[in-house]
């Protein structure tokens, strides 16, 4: 059997070793207070998303499938159902529930990412191996740090070449899981090679008509992270050169061009000034949350429209046109022809015409607006057709520092009202408070586990660093049948 070994002294040092050595050496005591608090807040938000996500059809299908596959006993637990299984399957089921409503966190630079898609793996491994809150917080901060750097270092980013960001998540997930398991740097490198070898994901999952895979590919990368770390612990090897070696990430993308230029990466950004002390800056504090259960680039235009409607008391029956100016990638993702006739939740929450139309009519966009009967309501079609999505080159130059959008509503009387929003609610520059997250949590979890359990879950999660295990968390987040 081939074993993971350190790179020969005669070769160029590979990036994967620098990442692995940092993660293996980092301790809970090295984290900043802000990073620890952010990790707990993201877990608070993520568990709420999982409670709501557990009620989605695709979550039901996955749980049914895993039950049919056997198990029912094991060392790890699926949220809500209490289904007991192995930590790899639990990582997948819980990660999918966090992601299922597209309501969890968001970070978008050169590429988008949702780091909380990856943290179910560390949770499952912590539960399976009897570890506590400090270990989970440490792994969470590591997952965010590496995932967010991966989404910054593309020039311009893998999304522009037609690849989904789950491609990058596969590099981060095994590092966070490996830290929980106490892997050596060489084992972490192997885990990264194992995981990334299997998880290159084409952008088709978020292009055109969307399917259940839209909310599944990134949690699947999280699953691969858990399994790859477990394999590496036993000596299974993976290509250490998966990032910057022969036919690795850089080499593969080096064959394609974007706007006449070859794909490129700022390799040094992945390891430059990796934080190692309580006074250091950890990237987790730069990640945002979602105040709407929709695709991230829809938040600014929806915020702008709702503000315009409220400020001018506009009624849906009086609207002649809704012109939405956004960056080019938002227009491409959210305004293509398929998005004007969504026939599923997966397409609707990535449809700017739908979100604007239902927001105009209902005065809000919550999980209720993505129930099947509302998505298929034909009375919304004429209103969706009033939405004109256009790319604004001026805005393009401001992204990703800002997520600008301008919404101009023209009424049947000929009046026009315009509102511009650069920073949506939930952005670190306008963050959701613990109280605001609690409102979201209760709305998602109240009908699932009850408001009293929601209250106790908040206390449990926000004192996570003192927990020696996760028995209380899973007890509170399980529905008694």
Secondary structure, 3 states (H helix, E strand, C coil): CCCCCCCCCCCCCCHHHHHHHHHHHCCHHHCCHHHHHHHHHHHHHHHHHHHHHCCCHHHHHHHHHHHHCCCCCCCEECCECCCEECHHHHHHHHHHHHHCCCCCCEEECCCEECHHHHHHHHHHHHHHCCCCHHHHHHHHHHHHHHHHHHCCCEECCHHHHCECCHHHHHHHHHHHHHHHCCCCHHHHHHHHHHHHHCCCCEHHHHCCCCCHHHHCHHHHHHHHHHHHHHHHHCCCCCCCCCCCCCCCHHHHHCCCEECCEECEECHHHHCCCCCCCCCCCCHHHHCECCCCCCCCCHHHHHHHHHHHHHHHCCCHHHEEEEEEEECHHHHHHHCCHHHHHCCCHHHHCCCHHHHHHHHHHHCCCCHHHHCHHHHCCHHHHHHHCCEEEEECHHHHCCCCCCCCEEEEEEECCCCEEEEEECCCCCCHHHCCCHHHHHHHHHHHHHHHHCHHHHHHHHHHHHCHHHCCCCHHHHHHCECCC
